[in-house]
Amino acid sequence: MYAGRTSVSVVLVELQMPTDNITSSKLPKPLIQYSQFQVGVILGSVYAGLLPSSFIGGYLAYRYSAMWVVLASVGISSIIHSVAPVMFQRFETAVTQRVLAGLAEGLCEPAVYGALNEYMLPKQNARVAPFIFAACLSVSGCLFVAAFTSNPIVAACFVAVGFGCSAARAAVADANAFDIAPRYASVISGICRVTCRIVGLTFPLLVTALTLHKTLQEWSRVVLIKACVFATTGLIFLVSGSGEQQSWAAVPLQGQDGDETQQHGSKIGDEKKPLVLK
């Protein structure tokens, strides 16, 4: 699903390219040529579908079988992506396909958290915040260098290293939901994804507005903004982040004397209690 979503960026480069740049007569010419604004709308429209379905997927995975939600998401996404070549012949249908793809894909990620939670034991890690901050700082440093260098090869290398560090950050940050609230890992993942999708919905349009002439200075400004975002989020997580299981996420159990006790653990044995315990 992720490959189908990201490969659209490569396809849109060809569809945006002027037809007179194609010198070989053997290469098929694109039937439609999108403007830069239309490309930004198409890239951002997938997040309009991801935005609501991310939260819905987390809730469905908590209330019902998380594995069934994952399978349904994968199946629906396969059908939607298979009709993409036809729907991308027009701008309106291309946007529709991207929104539908986002709706289907958004159910999957939170549901995966719910499926993993059934088999994973919680491992508290109080040092998760420094690790995430270090990774975000590394990403920001690489992007800052890429933004101020005039050598495109050097800039590409630093961007590649920066996003490699971002993968390490994501691996730690994504597991944090299992540490702080294993019972609600799918719901927390859905809420976090909703917040991320808001940025994903607006950033392609922002890039379109900032790169009207596609000069080196314009793209450096875009990379600099992204570096500042990584640095800010890393600092926020360093100050307020935690790897300790929260008290509101503990599983209440009845002790032998009838009093309620709290069990630190996953959702194993939890009979689908409501999200808010009375």
N, C-alpha and C positions, 0 to 999 in steps of 0.2 A: 504493500500500500504506500509506504513511504517512497519507494522507488518510482511508483507511478505518479506520485504527487510532484516529486522533485524533477523528474525527467521533462515535465512540461516546460520548465525554464529553458531547456535546450531546444525544444521544439519551437518555442516562441521566438528564439533568435533567428531561426530560419524563416518563420512567417513574417517577422518584422523586416527582414532584409529586403531591400528593393530588388525587383525582378531583373533589372538590367545588370546587377552584379553577378548574375549566374552566366558564366561564359560558356559552359559546356552545354551543347544542345541535348546531350543524353540525360542530363539531370532534369527531373520534372520540376516545373515552375509551380510555386505555391498558388493556390486558387484564390487566396485572400491575403491581404497585406494589412496587418494591424498597425495602428499608430502607437507611439510610445505610451500615451495615456491608456489606451485600451489594453496594452500588455500589463501595465501596472494594475488595472482593474481585474484582469483575469488572474494574475498571480495572487492578489489579495482576496479574491472572492472565495477561495477554498476555506479561508479562516472564518467566513461568515457561516459556513456549515459546521466547522470544527468547534466554534464558540458554544452553541447550545448543546451539541451532542456529546461534548467532553464531560459536562456535568451529568447529563442523562445517563451516559455510559457508566459513570461511577456509581450512581444510585441504583441502576439495574443490576450491576454486578454485586452490590451489597444485598439487595433484596432477593435476587434470584440466583441462578447458576451463572457464575462468571464465565465458565468455559463456553456455555451456549451463546453468551453475548459476544465472545471473541469469534466463534465460528460464524455467527450471523453477520458480524461486521466484515469478516474476510470474504464471505460469499457475496454479499451485496456490493462490496467494493470491486470485486472481480468483474461483475456484470457492468458496473458503471464505467470502469476503465476500458472495457472492451469496446464500448460504443464511442469512445473519445475521438477516434479519427473522423467519424461522421459528424459529430456535434461541433468539432472545431472548424467546420466550414463556414460558420457564421459566428459573429461576436456574441450575440444574445444566447445562442445555444451553448457556446463555449463557457460562458459564465455560469449557465445553468448546470452544466456537467461538473464544473469545479465545486459549486455549492453542494451538489448531491454527493460528490466524492468526499467532501469534508464531513457531511452528515454521517456517512457510513464509516469513515475512518475514525472519527472522534469517539465512537463507542468502544474502539478496540483497546486503546492504551490504558484507560482506567480499569477495564475488565481484566487485562493482563495482571494488573496489580492484585485484583481480587483473586484470580486463579493462583498466583504465586503465594498469596497469603495463606492459602489452605495447606501449603506444604513447607513453608519457611517458619523457623523459630526465630523470635526476635533476639537481636544482639545489640545491646545498647552501645553507643559510641559517642561519648561526650565530646570527642575531639573532631567531630564531623565539620563543625563551623570553620576551624582553621584550615582544614584541607580544601574546602570549597572556596574559601577566600584566596588561598594560594593559587588555585587553578584559575579563578577569575582574574587575579592579578597578572598571571602569566599570559592569559589571553589578551588582556588590555595592553600589556607591554608590547606584545608582538604586533598588535593592530596599530598602536601608536607609532612604532617604527615604520610599519607599512604605509601609514598615512603621510609621513614626512619624507619618505625616500623618493627620489626621482627615477630610480632604476626599476623597471617593471618586473624583472626577474627576482631581484631582492625582495620587492614588495610581495610577489606571489609566494616566495618561500616563507616569509614571516606570517602571511595569512594562513598558509598550510599548517605551520607549526602552531599558530594560535588556535586554530580549530581542532587540532589534535589535543591540545590542552583542554579545550572545551568538551571534548568527548570524555576526558577523565573527570571533569567537573560534573558532567551529567550522570556519570556512573555512580558517583557518591551522592549527589543531590537526589536522584531518583530513588535510591535506597533509603533515604532519610524518613520517608513516610512509614516504612516498616518499623523504624526505631521509635518514633514518637507516638504513633497510634496504629498498631498493626490491625486492630479491628476495623478501622476506618481508612485503610490504605487506599482502597479504590475511590472512596469519596474525596479524600484529600487530593489524590492525583487528578480527579476530575476538576476540582476547584482550581488547582494550580494551572491545569491546562487551559481553563477558561481565561485566566489572567494572561497567560502567554499568547493566546489566540488574539486578544485585543491588540497586542503589539504587532503580531503577524498580519492582522487585517489592515493596519494603518501604515506600516513601514514601507511596503512596496510603492504606495502612493507618494510617500515622503521622498523616497529615492527618485521617483519619476520627476517630482518637482525640483529636486536638487541637481539633477543631471540632465538638464535640457540640451546642453551642447556636448555632453559626454567627454569633457576635458579631464585632464589629470587632476586639476585642482578641485573640480566638482566631486570626483570619486574619492579623493583624499578626505574631503569634508564628510562624506558618508561613512568612510571607515573610522574617522575620528569620533563621530557620534556613537558608533557601535562600541568603540573602545571605552568611551565614557560610561555607557550603559553597563557594560560588564564590570567596570571598576565600582560603580555605584551599588549594583546588586551584591557584589562580593562583600563590600563594606557593611551593607545592611545585614547580610547573613552572619558576618563575623560578630556583630554587636548583639543581634537578637536570636540567632540560630541555636539549636540545641539538638543533641542526640539522645536525650533521656526520654523514656516513655512518660507521657503526660498522665496526670491523675485522672482526668476525665475520660481517658481511653482505656482504663483498666476494666477488666471483666468482673462484675459483681457476682459473688457466689455466696450461697447460704452455708454458714459454718454449722458444726455439730450442735452448738448451743442456740441456733436459730438466728444468730447475728450475721449481718452481711459482711463478707470479707472481699478483698480485691485480689484478683489473680492477674499477674503480669504475663501476658502471652498473646498469642494470635487468636484468630477467630475460631479455632478448633473447639467444638463443643458449644459454641455460642448459637443459640437458636434464633438467629435473625432478629435481634432485639431492635427496637426503634432507634433512630439516630439520636434522639434526645431521651435520656433516661429520667424518669420522674421519681 
